[in-house]
Every structure is written in C-alpha cells, then in structure tokens.
Amino acid sequence: MDKVPGEWVEKVELKDEIFQIADDLLTGYRGNRDWWDRYRVINRLLEIKRAYRFLNLLGRSL
C-alpha cells in the first residue's frame, strides 16, 4: 500500500482494516490463527462446503 498517497490514507476511516483485507487478498488464504480469527465466518463456510461435498460423494457411492 506504499503507492497510495499519504493524504488519501489520512482521510480514510477504518484504514487499518482496509489495508489488512487488501493484504490478505493479495496474499491469499493462510490457515494460521490470525487468519482464522479475522475471517471466522469464511472459514466456517469453507467447512460447510467441504462437509457438503463429502456427503454428496457419500450419497453417490451408496
């Protein structure tokens, strides 16, 4: 975010949160505790999606 002019950054509300999200989008998923704490809902949705896929595959094999 070094390329964003300082005078713009000063006026932005929640700039730390915005920069954190931007950094995470650039870096991608990290399975560490910090990422889990920040994106608990997203991780829960991923767990549900995996469970759904498993159940779907299990249903096909019966």
N, CA, C and O atoms as a CHARMM CRD file, in Angstrom:
* protein
*
  248
    1    1 MET  N      0.82400  -1.19500   0.00000 PROA 1      0.00000
    2    1 MET  CA     0.00000   0.00000   0.00000 PROA 1      0.00000
    3    1 MET  C      0.86800   1.25900   0.00000 PROA 1      0.00000
    4    1 MET  O      0.37000   2.36600   0.20500 PROA 1      0.00000
    5    2 ASP  N      2.13800   1.08300  -0.22600 PROA 2      0.00000
    6    2 ASP  CA     3.04100   2.24500  -0.24100 PROA 2      0.00000
    7    2 ASP  C      2.73500   3.19600  -1.38200 PROA 2      0.00000
    8    2 ASP  O      3.12500   4.36300  -1.33900 PROA 2      0.00000
    9    3 LYS  N      2.04800   2.71700  -2.39100 PROA 3      0.00000
   10    3 LYS  CA     1.76400   3.54900  -3.56200 PROA 3      0.00000
   11    3 LYS  C      0.55800   4.46500  -3.36800 PROA 3      0.00000
   12    3 LYS  O      0.31600   5.35200  -4.18700 PROA 3      0.00000
   13    4 VAL  N     -0.20200   4.25700  -2.28500 PROA 4      0.00000
   14    4 VAL  CA    -1.35800   5.10800  -2.01000 PROA 4      0.00000
   15    4 VAL  C     -0.84900   6.40000  -1.36800 PROA 4      0.00000
   16    4 VAL  O     -0.12400   6.35300  -0.37400 PROA 4      0.00000
   17    5 PRO  N     -1.22200   7.54600  -1.92800 PROA 5      0.00000
   18    5 PRO  CA    -0.75400   8.81900  -1.37200 PROA 5      0.00000
   19    5 PRO  C     -1.15100   8.98200   0.10400 PROA 5      0.00000
   20    5 PRO  O     -2.27700   8.67000   0.49000 PROA 5      0.00000
   21    6 GLY  N     -0.22100   9.46800   0.90800 PROA 6      0.00000
   22    6 GLY  CA    -0.43500   9.62500   2.33800 PROA 6      0.00000
   23    6 GLY  C     -1.63800  10.48000   2.69200 PROA 6      0.00000
   24    6 GLY  O     -2.34600  10.18200   3.65400 PROA 6      0.00000
   25    7 GLU  N     -1.88200  11.54500   1.92200 PROA 7      0.00000
   26    7 GLU  CA    -3.02500  12.41500   2.21400 PROA 7      0.00000
   27    7 GLU  C     -4.35500  11.70300   1.98800 PROA 7      0.00000
   28    7 GLU  O     -5.35900  12.06100   2.60400 PROA 7      0.00000
   29    8 TRP  N     -4.37200  10.71000   1.12000 PROA 8      0.00000
   30    8 TRP  CA    -5.59000   9.91100   0.93100 PROA 8      0.00000
   31    8 TRP  C     -5.79300   8.99600   2.13100 PROA 8      0.00000
   32    8 TRP  O     -6.90000   8.87000   2.65500 PROA 8      0.00000
   33    9 VAL  N     -4.70900   8.36400   2.55500 PROA 9      0.00000
   34    9 VAL  CA    -4.78100   7.40800   3.65900 PROA 9      0.00000
   35    9 VAL  C     -5.25900   8.07600   4.93900 PROA 9      0.00000
   36    9 VAL  O     -6.03800   7.49200   5.69200 PROA 9      0.00000
   37   10 GLU  N     -4.79600   9.29500   5.18900 PROA 10     0.00000
   38   10 GLU  CA    -5.16200  10.01100   6.41500 PROA 10     0.00000
   39   10 GLU  C     -6.66200  10.22500   6.53700 PROA 10     0.00000
   40   10 GLU  O     -7.18200  10.27000   7.65200 PROA 10     0.00000
   41   11 LYS  N     -7.36900  10.35700   5.42700 PROA 11     0.00000
   42   11 LYS  CA    -8.79500  10.67200   5.43300 PROA 11     0.00000
   43   11 LYS  C     -9.69600   9.43200   5.48600 PROA 11     0.00000
   44   11 LYS  O    -10.90900   9.55800   5.65500 PROA 11     0.00000
   45   12 VAL  N     -9.12800   8.27100   5.34600 PROA 12     0.00000
   46   12 VAL  CA    -9.92700   7.04300   5.25500 PROA 12     0.00000
   47   12 VAL  C    -10.24800   6.50600   6.65000 PROA 12     0.00000
   48   12 VAL  O     -9.36200   6.34300   7.48900 PROA 12     0.00000
   49   13 GLU  N    -11.53900   6.23400   6.87500 PROA 13     0.00000
   50   13 GLU  CA   -11.93700   5.57600   8.11600 PROA 13     0.00000
   51   13 GLU  C    -11.64700   4.08700   7.98600 PROA 13     0.00000
   52   13 GLU  O    -11.72600   3.52500   6.89400 PROA 13     0.00000
   53   14 LEU  N    -11.31900   3.46300   9.08600 PROA 14     0.00000
   54   14 LEU  CA   -11.02400   2.02200   9.13500 PROA 14     0.00000
   55   14 LEU  C     -9.86800   1.63700   8.21800 PROA 14     0.00000
   56   14 LEU  O     -9.85300   0.54300   7.65300 PROA 14     0.00000
   57   15 LYS  N     -8.90700   2.53500   8.07300 PROA 15     0.00000
   58   15 LYS  CA    -7.80600   2.27800   7.13700 PROA 15     0.00000
   59   15 LYS  C     -7.00200   1.03900   7.50100 PROA 15     0.00000
   60   15 LYS  O     -6.55600   0.31900   6.60800 PROA 15     0.00000
   61   16 ASP  N     -6.80300   0.77000   8.79600 PROA 16     0.00000
   62   16 ASP  CA    -6.04800  -0.42700   9.17400 PROA 16     0.00000
   63   16 ASP  C     -6.76800  -1.69500   8.72100 PROA 16     0.00000
   64   16 ASP  O     -6.14200  -2.63600   8.23300 PROA 16     0.00000
   65   17 GLU  N     -8.07900  -1.70700   8.88900 PROA 17     0.00000
   66   17 GLU  CA    -8.86100  -2.86400   8.47500 PROA 17     0.00000
   67   17 GLU  C     -8.85400  -3.01900   6.95900 PROA 17     0.00000
   68   17 GLU  O     -8.73000  -4.13100   6.44700 PROA 17     0.00000
   69   18 ILE  N     -8.98600  -1.91800   6.24700 PROA 18     0.00000
   70   18 ILE  CA    -8.96700  -1.95800   4.78100 PROA 18     0.00000
   71   18 ILE  C     -7.62300  -2.46000   4.27100 PROA 18     0.00000
   72   18 ILE  O     -7.56700  -3.28300   3.35700 PROA 18     0.00000
   73   19 PHE  N     -6.53600  -1.96100   4.86800 PROA 19     0.00000
   74   19 PHE  CA    -5.21500  -2.41300   4.44400 PROA 19     0.00000
   75   19 PHE  C     -5.00200  -3.88200   4.76800 PROA 19     0.00000
   76   19 PHE  O     -4.35300  -4.59800   4.00600 PROA 19     0.00000
   77   20 GLN  N     -5.54900  -4.34500   5.90800 PROA 20     0.00000
   78   20 GLN  CA    -5.42000  -5.76500   6.26200 PROA 20     0.00000
   79   20 GLN  C     -6.14900  -6.63300   5.24700 PROA 20     0.00000
   80   20 GLN  O     -5.61300  -7.64900   4.80600 PROA 20     0.00000
   81   21 ILE  N     -7.36000  -6.24800   4.87400 PROA 21     0.00000
   82   21 ILE  CA    -8.12100  -7.01100   3.88100 PROA 21     0.00000
   83   21 ILE  C     -7.39300  -7.00000   2.54000 PROA 21     0.00000
   84   21 ILE  O     -7.29900  -8.03000   1.87300 PROA 21     0.00000
   85   22 ALA  N     -6.87900  -5.83600   2.14600 PROA 22     0.00000
   86   22 ALA  CA    -6.14600  -5.74400   0.87700 PROA 22     0.00000
   87   22 ALA  C     -4.92200  -6.65700   0.89700 PROA 22     0.00000
   88   22 ALA  O     -4.63900  -7.34600  -0.08400 PROA 22     0.00000
   89   23 ASP  N     -4.20500  -6.65800   2.00700 PROA 23     0.00000
   90   23 ASP  CA    -3.03500  -7.52300   2.13300 PROA 23     0.00000
   91   23 ASP  C     -3.43800  -8.98900   2.05600 PROA 23     0.00000
   92   23 ASP  O     -2.77500  -9.78400   1.38900 PROA 23     0.00000
   93   24 ASP  N     -4.52200  -9.34800   2.73700 PROA 24     0.00000
   94   24 ASP  CA    -4.97900 -10.73300   2.70800 PROA 24     0.00000
   95   24 ASP  C     -5.44200 -11.15000   1.32000 PROA 24     0.00000
   96   24 ASP  O     -5.21800 -12.28900   0.91100 PROA 24     0.00000
   97   25 LEU  N     -6.07900 -10.25200   0.59800 PROA 25     0.00000
   98   25 LEU  CA    -6.49900 -10.56500  -0.77400 PROA 25     0.00000
   99   25 LEU  C     -5.29500 -10.78100  -1.67500 PROA 25     0.00000
  100   25 LEU  O     -5.30700 -11.65200  -2.54500 PROA 25     0.00000
  101   26 LEU  N     -4.26600  -9.99000  -1.46300 PROA 26     0.00000
  102   26 LEU  CA    -3.05100 -10.12700  -2.26100 PROA 26     0.00000
  103   26 LEU  C     -2.32400 -11.42800  -1.93300 PROA 26     0.00000
  104   26 LEU  O     -1.83900 -12.11300  -2.83400 PROA 26     0.00000
  105   27 THR  N     -2.25000 -11.76600  -0.66600 PROA 27     0.00000
  106   27 THR  CA    -1.51900 -12.93900  -0.21500 PROA 27     0.00000
  107   27 THR  C     -2.29600 -14.22100  -0.42300 PROA 27     0.00000
  108   27 THR  O     -1.71900 -15.25900  -0.75000 PROA 27     0.00000
  109   28 GLY  N     -3.61300 -14.15200  -0.23300 PROA 28     0.00000
  110   28 GLY  CA    -4.44400 -15.35000  -0.35300 PROA 28     0.00000
  111   28 GLY  C     -4.65200 -16.01900   0.98600 PROA 28     0.00000
  112   28 GLY  O     -4.20600 -15.52600   2.02200 PROA 28     0.00000
  113   29 TYR  N     -5.32900 -17.14000   0.95200 PROA 29     0.00000
  114   29 TYR  CA    -5.69600 -17.86800   2.16900 PROA 29     0.00000
  115   29 TYR  C     -4.46700 -18.33400   2.92800 PROA 29     0.00000
  116   29 TYR  O     -3.52600 -18.88700   2.35800 PROA 29     0.00000
  117   30 ARG  N     -4.50500 -18.09700   4.21500 PROA 30     0.00000
  118   30 ARG  CA    -3.48000 -18.62400   5.11900 PROA 30     0.00000
  119   30 ARG  C     -4.22600 -19.32200   6.25000 PROA 30     0.00000
  120   30 ARG  O     -5.12200 -18.73500   6.85600 PROA 30     0.00000
  121   31 GLY  N     -3.87700 -20.52100   6.52700 PROA 31     0.00000
  122   31 GLY  CA    -4.58400 -21.28500   7.54400 PROA 31     0.00000
  123   31 GLY  C     -4.09800 -21.04000   8.96400 PROA 31     0.00000
  124   31 GLY  O     -4.34500 -21.85800   9.85000 PROA 31     0.00000
  125   32 ASN  N     -3.41300 -19.92800   9.19300 PROA 32     0.00000
  126   32 ASN  CA    -2.90800 -19.68800  10.53900 PROA 32     0.00000
  127   32 ASN  C     -3.97000 -19.08100  11.45800 PROA 32     0.00000
  128   32 ASN  O     -5.05400 -18.72600  10.99600 PROA 32     0.00000
  129   33 ARG  N     -3.67700 -18.96100  12.71800 PROA 33     0.00000
  130   33 ARG  CA    -4.63900 -18.49900  13.72400 PROA 33     0.00000
  131   33 ARG  C     -5.09800 -17.06100  13.46600 PROA 33     0.00000
  132   33 ARG  O     -6.27700 -16.75600  13.64800 PROA 33     0.00000
  133   34 ASP  N     -4.20100 -16.18400  13.05000 PROA 34     0.00000
  134   34 ASP  CA    -4.59100 -14.79400  12.76900 PROA 34     0.00000
  135   34 ASP  C     -5.65400 -14.73400  11.68200 PROA 34     0.00000
  136   34 ASP  O     -6.64600 -14.01400  11.80100 PROA 34     0.00000
  137   35 TRP  N     -5.43200 -15.49900  10.62200 PROA 35     0.00000
  138   35 TRP  CA    -6.39600 -15.51300   9.51800 PROA 35     0.00000
  139   35 TRP  C     -7.72400 -16.06400  10.00300 PROA 35     0.00000
  140   35 TRP  O     -8.78100 -15.52300   9.68000 PROA 35     0.00000
  141   36 TRP  N     -7.67300 -17.14300  10.78000 PROA 36     0.00000
  142   36 TRP  CA    -8.89200 -17.76100  11.31200 PROA 36     0.00000
  143   36 TRP  C     -9.67700 -16.75300  12.14900 PROA 36     0.00000
  144   36 TRP  O    -10.89600 -16.65100  12.01300 PROA 36     0.00000
  145   37 ASP  N     -8.99100 -16.01300  13.00700 PROA 37     0.00000
  146   37 ASP  CA    -9.66600 -15.03400  13.86800 PROA 37     0.00000
  147   37 ASP  C    -10.29700 -13.90200  13.05900 PROA 37     0.00000
  148   37 ASP  O    -11.39100 -13.44300  13.38500 PROA 37     0.00000
  149   38 ARG  N     -9.61900 -13.45600  12.01700 PROA 38     0.00000
  150   38 ARG  CA   -10.15300 -12.36100  11.19600 PROA 38     0.00000
  151   38 ARG  C    -11.32600 -12.80400  10.34200 PROA 38     0.00000
  152   38 ARG  O    -12.26800 -12.03600  10.14500 PROA 38     0.00000
  153   39 TYR  N    -11.28700 -14.01100   9.83700 PROA 39     0.00000
  154   39 TYR  CA   -12.27900 -14.46400   8.86400 PROA 39     0.00000
  155   39 TYR  C    -12.99400 -15.72800   9.32700 PROA 39     0.00000
  156   39 TYR  O    -13.13400 -16.68800   8.57000 PROA 39     0.00000
  157   40 ARG  N    -13.43900 -15.71600  10.56300 PROA 40     0.00000
  158   40 ARG  CA   -14.10000 -16.88100  11.16300 PROA 40     0.00000
  159   40 ARG  C    -15.29700 -17.34500  10.33500 PROA 40     0.00000
  160   40 ARG  O    -15.48600 -18.54800  10.15200 PROA 40     0.00000
  161   41 VAL  N    -16.10200 -16.41800   9.83600 PROA 41     0.00000
  162   41 VAL  CA   -17.29200 -16.77800   9.06100 PROA 41     0.00000
  163   41 VAL  C    -16.89500 -17.46700   7.75400 PROA 41     0.00000
  164   41 VAL  O    -17.50600 -18.46100   7.36300 PROA 41     0.00000
  165   42 ILE  N    -15.89000 -16.94400   7.09400 PROA 42     0.00000
  166   42 ILE  CA   -15.45000 -17.54000   5.83100 PROA 42     0.00000
  167   42 ILE  C    -14.93100 -18.95600   6.07200 PROA 42     0.00000
  168   42 ILE  O    -15.22400 -19.86900   5.29900 PROA 42     0.00000
  169   43 ASN  N    -14.17000 -19.13600   7.13200 PROA 43     0.00000
  170   43 ASN  CA   -13.67100 -20.47400   7.44300 PROA 43     0.00000
  171   43 ASN  C    -14.80900 -21.43100   7.73100 PROA 43     0.00000
  172   43 ASN  O    -14.76100 -22.59200   7.32300 PROA 43     0.00000
  173   44 ARG  N    -15.82900 -20.96500   8.42600 PROA 44     0.00000
  174   44 ARG  CA   -16.98900 -21.81900   8.71600 PROA 44     0.00000
  175   44 ARG  C    -17.68700 -22.21500   7.41700 PROA 44     0.00000
  176   44 ARG  O    -18.09000 -23.36700   7.25700 PROA 44     0.00000
  177   45 LEU  N    -17.83000 -21.27400   6.49400 PROA 45     0.00000
  178   45 LEU  CA   -18.44800 -21.58200   5.20600 PROA 45     0.00000
  179   45 LEU  C    -17.62500 -22.60400   4.43200 PROA 45     0.00000
  180   45 LEU  O    -18.18700 -23.47800   3.77300 PROA 45     0.00000
  181   46 LEU  N    -16.31100 -22.50500   4.50300 PROA 46     0.00000
  182   46 LEU  CA   -15.45100 -23.48700   3.84200 PROA 46     0.00000
  183   46 LEU  C    -15.63300 -24.86800   4.45000 PROA 46     0.00000
  184   46 LEU  O    -15.65200 -25.86900   3.73300 PROA 46     0.00000
  185   47 GLU  N    -15.76800 -24.92600   5.77000 PROA 47     0.00000
  186   47 GLU  CA   -16.00700 -26.21300   6.42900 PROA 47     0.00000
  187   47 GLU  C    -17.33800 -26.81900   5.98300 PROA 47     0.00000
  188   47 GLU  O    -17.41900 -28.01700   5.71400 PROA 47     0.00000
  189   48 ILE  N    -18.36800 -25.99800   5.90700 PROA 48     0.00000
  190   48 ILE  CA   -19.68800 -26.47300   5.47100 PROA 48     0.00000
  191   48 ILE  C    -19.62100 -26.97300   4.03100 PROA 48     0.00000
  192   48 ILE  O    -20.20700 -28.00200   3.69500 PROA 48     0.00000
  193   49 LYS  N    -18.90600 -26.24100   3.19000 PROA 49     0.00000
  194   49 LYS  CA   -18.77200 -26.64000   1.78900 PROA 49     0.00000
  195   49 LYS  C    -18.06700 -27.98900   1.67400 PROA 49     0.00000
  196   49 LYS  O    -18.47600 -28.83900   0.88300 PROA 49     0.00000
  197   50 ARG  N    -17.01000 -28.18600   2.46100 PROA 50     0.00000
  198   50 ARG  CA   -16.29800 -29.47400   2.43800 PROA 50     0.00000
  199   50 ARG  C    -17.20400 -30.59600   2.92600 PROA 50     0.00000
  200   50 ARG  O    -17.21000 -31.68500   2.35200 PROA 50     0.00000
  201   51 ALA  N    -17.96600 -30.33700   3.98100 PROA 51     0.00000
  202   51 ALA  CA   -18.87900 -31.36000   4.51300 PROA 51     0.00000
  203   51 ALA  C    -19.94600 -31.69900   3.48400 PROA 51     0.00000
  204   51 ALA  O    -20.28600 -32.86800   3.30200 PROA 51     0.00000
  205   52 TYR  N    -20.47600 -30.68500   2.81200 PROA 52     0.00000
  206   52 TYR  CA   -21.49500 -30.90600   1.78800 PROA 52     0.00000
  207   52 TYR  C    -20.93900 -31.76500   0.64600 PROA 52     0.00000
  208   52 TYR  O    -21.60500 -32.68700   0.17600 PROA 52     0.00000
  209   53 ARG  N    -19.72800 -31.45800   0.20700 PROA 53     0.00000
  210   53 ARG  CA   -19.10500 -32.25700  -0.85600 PROA 53     0.00000
  211   53 ARG  C    -18.91800 -33.69600  -0.42300 PROA 53     0.00000
  212   53 ARG  O    -19.17300 -34.62200  -1.19300 PROA 53     0.00000
  213   54 PHE  N    -18.46600 -33.88600   0.82800 PROA 54     0.00000
  214   54 PHE  CA   -18.27000 -35.23100   1.34500 PROA 54     0.00000
  215   54 PHE  C    -19.59100 -35.99200   1.36800 PROA 54     0.00000
  216   54 PHE  O    -19.65900 -37.13400   0.91500 PROA 54     0.00000
  217   55 LEU  N    -20.63100 -35.37000   1.88900 PROA 55     0.00000
  218   55 LEU  CA   -21.93400 -36.02900   1.95800 PROA 55     0.00000
  219   55 LEU  C    -22.48400 -36.32300   0.56100 PROA 55     0.00000
  220   55 LEU  O    -23.10800 -37.36100   0.33400 PROA 55     0.00000
  221   56 ASN  N    -22.25000 -35.41600  -0.35300 PROA 56     0.00000
  222   56 ASN  CA   -22.67700 -35.60600  -1.73600 PROA 56     0.00000
  223   56 ASN  C    -21.95800 -36.81500  -2.34700 PROA 56     0.00000
  224   56 ASN  O    -22.58900 -37.64400  -3.00300 PROA 56     0.00000
  225   57 LEU  N    -20.66200 -36.91600  -2.13800 PROA 57     0.00000
  226   57 LEU  CA   -19.90100 -38.06000  -2.65400 PROA 57     0.00000
  227   57 LEU  C    -20.34100 -39.34900  -1.96500 PROA 57     0.00000
  228   57 LEU  O    -20.45100 -40.39600  -2.60200 PROA 57     0.00000
  229   58 LEU  N    -20.58700 -39.26500  -0.68100 PROA 58     0.00000
  230   58 LEU  CA   -21.03400 -40.43800   0.05900 PROA 58     0.00000
  231   58 LEU  C    -22.38400 -40.92500  -0.46000 PROA 58     0.00000
  232   58 LEU  O    -22.59200 -42.13000  -0.60300 PROA 58     0.00000
  233   59 GLY  N    -23.29600 -40.00900  -0.74200 PROA 59     0.00000
  234   59 GLY  CA   -24.59800 -40.36200  -1.27600 PROA 59     0.00000
  235   59 GLY  C    -24.51700 -41.02000  -2.64300 PROA 59     0.00000
  236   59 GLY  O    -25.32600 -41.89200  -2.96100 PROA 59     0.00000
  237   60 ARG  N    -23.55800 -40.61500  -3.44600 PROA 60     0.00000
  238   60 ARG  CA   -23.39300 -41.21300  -4.77900 PROA 60     0.00000
  239   60 ARG  C    -22.88400 -42.63600  -4.69800 PROA 60     0.00000
  240   60 ARG  O    -23.18800 -43.46500  -5.55600 PROA 60     0.00000
  241   61 SER  N    -22.09600 -42.92100  -3.64700 PROA 61     0.00000
  242   61 SER  CA   -21.49300 -44.25000  -3.55200 PROA 61     0.00000
  243   61 SER  C    -22.43800 -45.26700  -2.92300 PROA 61     0.00000
  244   61 SER  O    -22.14700 -46.46300  -2.93900 PROA 61     0.00000
  245   62 LEU  N    -23.55100 -44.82400  -2.37400 PROA 62     0.00000
  246   62 LEU  CA   -24.49400 -45.77300  -1.73900 PROA 62     0.00000
  247   62 LEU  C    -25.38300 -46.45100  -2.73100 PROA 62     0.00000
  248   62 LEU  O    -26.22100 -47.26800  -2.35000 PROA 62     0.00000
